[in-house]
Amino acid sequence: MDCPFCDAAQLAERTIIENDLARAFPTNAPIVPGHMLIAPKRHVTYYEDLASTERDAIEELRMKLHAGLKKAFGAEGFNYAWNEEKIGGQSVPHFHLHMLPRQEGDAGVHNYEPREFIYRPIPVDQRPASTDEELHEVVRLLRVSL
């Protein structure tokens, strides 16, 4: 398998912290200094395919990095994200959590409004609000599907 996150030799020098099931390392294309990736050691493409022990292992590393990134990079806040499929921005088909330490004035986006990020073509103030009927239909469809 040709997966850069499964190649432990490639990541050995960049791994900052690890446990039995996951490892954390800086991305080679950071948005801000200290931009970290946390990935399971087992090749898993989607979050939903992680075992609960792997999710716990990732969370353990995230908590440790949180304190370390505050100290090392003066983080005042954080962004966390993962992408799924090419359409969702996933470029490596191995689940990984992005962890970005944020500071006032850094190079990343500060006026982050999730709706504007996800729906960039139509600004939030230009989209029509859903009617109650539309919202009830979404609820009905999901309840049936679950």
Disulfide bonds with the S-S distance in Angstrom:
none
